[in-house]
Amino acid sequence: MYSVIYNSRTGFTKKYAEQFAKLSGVDCHSIDDDFPTGDVVFFGWRKGPMISGIKSVASNRIIAVCVVGLQRYDESTIDTMKKKNKLDCPLFYRMGGVDRDALPISKKIILDIFAWFFQKKDKCKDTEAMVQIIRYGGSMYSEDQLNGLIEYVRSKQSDDSFLT
Ligand SMILES: Cc1cc2nc3c(=O)[nH]c(=O)nc-3n(C[C@H](O)[C@H](O)[C@H](O)COP(=O)(O)O)c2cc1C
């Protein structure tokens, strides 16, 4: 059996982690709590190519990772994230959001610079939606986005029990 461990600053990653744990019937813990030993499905928010909080768990315990960010999914970024975070397990990517009231001013400034930079570089619809969410707050959370991860972990668990 595995447990879910998450790191969340403003709640979006926590919501995905708790929902995933509920649907999978496993325990869910923040990295700030005492968490059990054994296999882990880790949820962390994206900060550039880094996955926040992932260093709190030994990488050989992590069977899958779910990263929550604002930029749209792209394969090459996922590869870079795996390398930078020294992961060789599958990495799933989900869309989060911005709760400006829960962020300190310093982080809001970082996000505003990030939005300004992307708006100049890329004029597509996805970028415009991300910029609006950064400026005014908003959510791209959707429970459906957990389906692939749920299927992957279920199939891995049934393979493992078949082998033991
Ligand atoms: C300082 C900072 C840097 C961030 N950098 C990125 C980034 O590089 N790419 C991205 O897609 N999202 C980035 N985000 C957005 C977060 O990943 C997103 O808001 C996420 O939903 C936060 O999850 P949480 O509510 O669990 O804290 C950044 C957020 C903050 C506060």
Ligand as a Chemical Component Dictionary entry (heavy atoms), coordinates in Angstrom:
data_LIG
# 
_chem_comp.id                   LIG 
_chem_comp.type                 NON-POLYMER 
_chem_comp.pdbx_formal_charge   0 
_chem_comp.three_letter_code    LIG 
# 
loop_
_chem_comp_atom.comp_id 
_chem_comp_atom.atom_id 
_chem_comp_atom.alt_atom_id 
_chem_comp_atom.type_symbol 
_chem_comp_atom.charge 
_chem_comp_atom.model_Cartn_x 
_chem_comp_atom.model_Cartn_y 
_chem_comp_atom.model_Cartn_z 
_chem_comp_atom.pdbx_ordinal 
LIG C1  C1  C 0 6.573  31.967 -6.627  1  
LIG C2  C2  C 0 5.750  31.181 -7.594  2  
LIG C3  C3  C 0 6.321  30.667 -8.755  3  
LIG C4  C4  C 0 5.556  29.913 -9.652  4  
LIG N1  N1  N 0 6.146  29.435 -10.792 5  
LIG C5  C5  C 0 5.390  28.750 -11.686 6  
LIG C6  C6  C 0 5.963  28.257 -12.901 7  
LIG O1  O1  O 0 7.144  28.435 -13.180 8  
LIG N2  N2  N 0 5.157  27.589 -13.764 9  
LIG C7  C7  C 0 3.814  27.360 -13.512 10 
LIG O2  O2  O 0 3.148  26.748 -14.337 11 
LIG N3  N3  N 0 3.254  27.800 -12.355 12 
LIG C8  C8  C 0 4.006  28.489 -11.458 13 
LIG N4  N4  N 0 3.433  28.941 -10.294 14 
LIG C9  C9  C 0 2.010  28.717 -10.075 15 
LIG C10 C10 C 0 1.694  27.586 -9.093  16 
LIG O3  O3  O 0 2.308  26.386 -9.493  17 
LIG C11 C11 C 0 0.187  27.420 -9.046  18 
LIG O4  O4  O 0 -0.377 28.620 -8.591  19 
LIG C12 C12 C 0 -0.285 26.264 -8.185  20 
LIG O5  O5  O 0 -1.647 26.020 -8.433  21 
LIG C13 C13 C 0 -0.073 26.538 -6.708  22 
LIG O6  O6  O 0 -0.490 25.409 -5.974  23 
LIG P1  P1  P 0 -0.945 25.495 -4.451  24 
LIG O7  O7  O 0 -2.273 26.200 -4.422  25 
LIG O8  O8  O 0 -1.062 24.095 -4.022  26 
LIG O9  O9  O 0 0.097  26.250 -3.685  27 
LIG C14 C14 C 0 4.185  29.678 -9.389  28 
LIG C15 C15 C 0 3.610  30.179 -8.200  29 
LIG C16 C16 C 0 4.368  30.924 -7.315  30 
LIG C17 C17 C 0 3.712  31.448 -6.059  31 
# 
loop_
_chem_comp_bond.comp_id 
_chem_comp_bond.atom_id_1 
_chem_comp_bond.atom_id_2 
_chem_comp_bond.value_order 
_chem_comp_bond.pdbx_ordinal 
LIG C1  C2  SING 1  
LIG C2  C3  SING 2  
LIG C2  C16 DOUB 3  
LIG C3  C4  DOUB 4  
LIG C4  N1  SING 5  
LIG C4  C14 SING 6  
LIG N1  C5  DOUB 7  
LIG C5  C6  SING 8  
LIG C5  C8  SING 9  
LIG C6  O1  DOUB 10 
LIG C6  N2  SING 11 
LIG N2  C7  SING 12 
LIG C7  O2  DOUB 13 
LIG C7  N3  SING 14 
LIG N3  C8  DOUB 15 
LIG C8  N4  SING 16 
LIG N4  C9  SING 17 
LIG N4  C14 SING 18 
LIG C9  C10 SING 19 
LIG C10 O3  SING 20 
LIG C10 C11 SING 21 
LIG C11 O4  SING 22 
LIG C11 C12 SING 23 
LIG C12 O5  SING 24 
LIG C12 C13 SING 25 
LIG C13 O6  SING 26 
LIG O6  P1  SING 27 
LIG P1  O7  DOUB 28 
LIG P1  O8  SING 29 
LIG P1  O9  SING 30 
LIG C14 C15 DOUB 31 
LIG C15 C16 SING 32 
LIG C16 C17 SING 33 
# 
